[in-house]
Amino acid sequence: MRFDKAWTIVRKEFSEYRRNKYILYSLFLMPIIMSVVLPAAYLAPASSIGGQTQSTPYDLGLSIVNHVDGVHLNNLSFNNVAFNNCRLSDCVAVRCTFNNTTVVNSFVRDSEFNSSTALDSAVWHSNIRSSDMIGGGTGDSIFVGQETGASQYIVIIVNLILMFFVLIPAILPTVIASYSFVGEKLNRSLEPLLATPTTDLELLLGKTLAIFVPSMLVTWISVVPAIVIVDVITQPILGYLLLPSALWIVGVFLVAPLVCVLSVLFNVIVSARVSDVRTSQQIGSVIVLPIVAFFIVGLAGLLIISITNMLLFAGALILIDAFVMYLALRTFQREKILLRWK
C-alpha cells in the first residue's frame, strides 16, 4: 500500500469536485437546510410553551389563613387558601396551595400545586410538583423535579435533529460517488485513471477518502450552528444548555463516520458497476433506509435513543462496514470496470 499514490488520487478528485456544480450545491445546500432551517422550524413551537424544570422552587412567601377540604367551588376568588381534595371551576386563586385538587378553567398565580391537575387554566409564577397541566398554559412557573410537556417535546425533537447529522454523511456520498465514477466515464477520464500505476486497493482507498473527507467535514462544521440554534431556543424553557450532550457526541463523532464509511463503500461499488448517474444515485440511496428506520423506531417509542443503544448501533455498523469493505475489495477490479464500460 502506497499512501502517496492514494493521496494523489484524493487531490485529483478534489480538483474535479471544484468544477462540478452539482457536488458543490450538495455540499453547501443540504447541510444549511439540515443544520439551520429544519432545527429552527421544528423547535420554534416549543418557544411558546412556558415552564422550566428545576429542583429549586420559588420562595413565594405564602401565608395561608384558610383551609378548604373536599368541596366543589365555582366562580369565586381566593387569596392565601389551602385546598385539599377539592375541585375549583371558573375561579381566580392567588397565593394558594393545591393538594390533590383539580382546577378547571381558572386563573392561578403565585401558588403551589402538589399532586394536582389544572385543566384549561392559566397558571402563572407558581411551583408545580407532580402535577398535570392539561390545556391552558403555564408562564414563569417551575416544574419541581419533573419534566414539562415542553421538555419532553424538546427531547424528542432534538433526537430527531441528531438524525439529520447521521443522514448528511449517508446522503452526500450518494451524490459524490455517482459522479466519481459515472461522471468520469461520461467525461472520458476514467480509462486514463484506471491505467495509472496504482493498485486496485490504492485506487479504492483514494476514491473512498476523497468522498469520506468532504462529507464528514461538512457534517461536523454544520453541527456548530445547529447546537447554537438548539440552545438559544431551548435554554429559556429548560433553564440550562441542552447541547452538546453525550448522546450527540456519540452520534456525531462515532455513528456518523461509521455511517459515512458504509455509504461511501456501498456507493463506490454501485457507481463502479452502472453507467448512468441517475441510476447510481437511486440505487445508492437505498443505504439511507436502515438509518432512517433506526431513528423512526426510536421516535415512535419502540426503542429508546440512548447512549447505550447508539453504541450498540455503532458496533453493528463496524461489523457491516467490515463486510462491505470485503465486498468492495473483491468486486473493485479495474479490468472488469474497463470491459464493462467499453
Beta strands, then each sheet from edge to edge (+ up, - down):
strand 1: 52-54
strand 2: 66-69
strand 3: 72-74
strand 4: 77-79
strand 5: 81-84
strand 6: 87-89
strand 7: 92-94
strand 8: 97-99
strand 9: 102-104
strand 10: 107-109
strand 11: 112-114
strand 12: 117-119
strand 13: 122-124
strand 14: 127-129
strand 15: 132-134
strand 16: 137-139
strand 17: 142-144
sheet 1: 1+ 17+ 14+ 11+ 8+ 5+ 2+
sheet 2: 3+ 6+ 9+ 12+ 15+
sheet 3: 4+ 7+ 10+ 13+ 16+
end
